[in-house]
Each structure stands twice: as C-alpha cells, then as structure tokens.
Amino acid sequence: MAISPPSDLVLDVLRAADPQDVQAAQAKLKANRAAFAATSLAAAGTGFATTIDLLDGTESRAKLSHNDKSVKSAEMPEEYRKFEASILQNFVNSMMPKDSEEVYGKGSAGEFWQSMMSEQIAEQISRQGGMGIAEQVYSQSLQKVRNEAVPNAATDEDSRNRAMSMLDDFQRKVFDLAPTERSQA
C-alpha cells in the first residue's frame, strides 16, 4: 500500500475540520478562482473593460444602430448624459442576477451594493455613447428652441389681438370704477 503524504495529510485535516470552516474556505477559493478568471480575461483583452472600450469604435456603434448622430457628444450638456444613465440604471438593475448574495452580500446592504454596481455600469454605457436617449432628447430640445426662435406671424397676430382686448377690458374696468369711487367719497 502506497501512501502519498501531502494528499493524505490534507485529507486527514479536512476530515477533522469543522464543516462550516470547510465551506468558508471553499467559498474563498471560489472567489479567488473567479477573480483569477476575471484577471485572465482582462489580460487576454476579452474582459468587460475591453468590451466597453470596443463600443467607442464605429463598427460597434453601427451594430447598435445609432451611428448617424446629428448631435456630437462633445457639445451635448452633461445633464442629458446623466439623464440617460439614470434610465439605463433601471434597465441594468433589472438585468442583474437576483441570487447574488455571495457577491454583494445579504439584505439591504447587498441590494445597496448591487444598485451601486448597476449605477456604475449604466454610467459607463452612457459615457461610451449609450443607447442614443441623450442625443435624441437633446436634439428634440434644440429643435424646440429653434422653432420658438422663429416667430409665427399668424400666432403672433392672434396673440397681439388677444392682448389688446385684455388691455382694453382692464382699462374699462379701471376707468369705470374710478367715477363710482369719487362719488362715494
């Protein structure tokens, strides 16, 4: 009977250990394995950050079907991008895994960390061009401002007539009240 001292020693220690301690050690090993896998993906150029960076290219934007932007993101105010990020956060949060207590923790603290993660993911998506929500809202607001700058003659004439009518009514009321106030005094 041959023995292998290192493995037999490890098995003997495992048999003598508390089952909860063994589970905690196994969880730590799984977390380390996941961290190593994520680091390996990032080093190989296939990680999450690389995928987000690819969205900056024109081919990826064409796949997302909003390459034909009329508004440049450099001239768009930051508020529109933040608005898009807040909308995207709801979408990302609904897509996050629900059974992720090992990653984020349990209870309200876990929910808080998960919402922070979805907020950061949505922020990155929005910074890299997003889904086109910010550009669309910004171009619509620009169009509204441009339309208001050009006066509509028909509307302006109607508004002028209405204002003059209101002014005449006001003057009549003021001047009609003036003689009655004098006669009472």
Steps between C-alpha positions, in 0.01 A plus 500: 500500500650822385427823673534849379584708806396848380156398373430262789597769745266752332213248499554421868493869586183550295327210675587648839394855409169663584256474203419872515868588487542270201210670320646845578838390363336358188312829447826694526661267248208549261527878538872486433438281196243749369737792558778313322268422206399868475863609512590244234220627274612858547862407427394315187305804380157339528383649830216740579711814466618391156141437393398848615802652325394325178174694512704809423579365151283572198429135418350433843297818484361396165388175658317701764331694217565852622811587305323771301485753782406854418627617839863466598549375855766768561246781457221328694457619860589255777144502639368313197764228539418468871131474413577215262714333767213514749266334250760238413556431870144372531553267204836375625368451853214285370752288307729443799485148648262469794686217677829682546532499879851354477616798295313796649394376842162436658210732578481871438879538495521250214225681313685828555828363359316344207329832420837675517641247254210551261543877535866477402427270206228738376738794542766326289248409231379860488856638483580272208207622293212328672189396316433835335247625755705805599566598138134468410375704796767765440423530129127527578564778750723680248228469237244640744723800574559557128126486429429753775763738362314528169183700559178375346325803351147353527548408864666831583213700349245297695700544818528876438126534444424299813742709705353826369150374583608410853663841541184676380289298745737585783492872415119497486479340843749745648334806349149375579597455867660842523176710477314279747779532752498881464126523550523295820775715642 
